[in-house]
């Protein structure tokens, strides 16, 4: 499963995939994870 973006939704999707024994691959264009959350919290 490909997860594009590691913002809050991407992280939640990754967690759901792992809960179903799937192997997600996350793609993020920036160096960190969290998306806009990194700039607002």
DRENTIGU-222249 format. One record per residue (C-alpha): residue number from 1; residue in one letter; z, y, x. Coordinates in steps of 0.001 Angstrom, whole numbers. Layout:
N
+-----+-----+---------+---------+---------+
:   n : res :       Z :       Y :       X :
+-----+-----+---------+---------+---------+
: NUM :   A :       Z :       Y :       X :
...
+-----+-----+---------+---------+---------+
This chain:
41
+-----+-----+---------+---------+---------+
:   n : res :       Z :       Y :       X :
+-----+-----+---------+---------+---------+
:   1 :   X :       0 :       0 :       0 :
:   2 :   X :    -926 :    3431 :    1384 :
:   3 :   X :    1469 :    6295 :     688 :
:   4 :   X :     -81 :    9688 :    1431 :
:   5 :   X :    2527 :   12313 :    2229 :
:   6 :   X :    6191 :   11828 :    3008 :
:   7 :   X :    7649 :   14449 :     727 :
:   8 :   X :   10293 :   13480 :   -1787 :
:   9 :   X :    7751 :   11664 :   -3996 :
:  10 :   X :    6212 :    9818 :   -1065 :
:  11 :   X :    9625 :    8693 :     146 :
:  12 :   X :   10535 :    7519 :   -3365 :
:  13 :   X :    7237 :    5622 :   -3638 :
:  14 :   X :    7900 :    3968 :    -278 :
:  15 :   X :   11381 :    2899 :   -1403 :
:  16 :   X :    9963 :    1434 :   -4628 :
:  17 :   X :    7328 :    -500 :   -2675 :
:  18 :   X :    9965 :   -1927 :    -349 :
:  19 :   X :   12033 :   -2942 :   -3379 :
:  20 :   X :    9058 :   -4982 :   -4617 :
:  21 :   X :    8587 :   -6668 :   -1200 :
:  22 :   X :    5381 :   -4710 :    -524 :
:  23 :   X :    4515 :   -3303 :    2904 :
:  24 :   X :    3775 :     417 :    2515 :
:  25 :   X :    2110 :    2487 :    5225 :
:  26 :   X :    2969 :    6180 :    5113 :
:  27 :   X :     537 :    8881 :    6213 :
:  28 :   X :    1791 :   12387 :    6993 :
:  29 :   X :     -81 :   15235 :    8679 :
:  30 :   X :    3017 :   17001 :   10016 :
:  31 :   X :    5457 :   15699 :   12609 :
:  32 :   X :    8452 :   15319 :   10299 :
:  33 :   X :    9174 :   13795 :    6926 :
:  34 :   X :   10459 :   15503 :    3803 :
:  35 :   X :    7523 :   17761 :    2916 :
:  36 :   X :    8533 :   21084 :    1354 :
:  37 :   X :   12100 :   19815 :    1126 :
:  38 :   X :   12459 :   20534 :    4877 :
:  39 :   X :   11769 :   24211 :    4257 :
:  40 :   X :   13845 :   24710 :    1115 :
:  41 :   X :   17097 :   22892 :    1859 :
+-----+-----+---------+---------+---------+
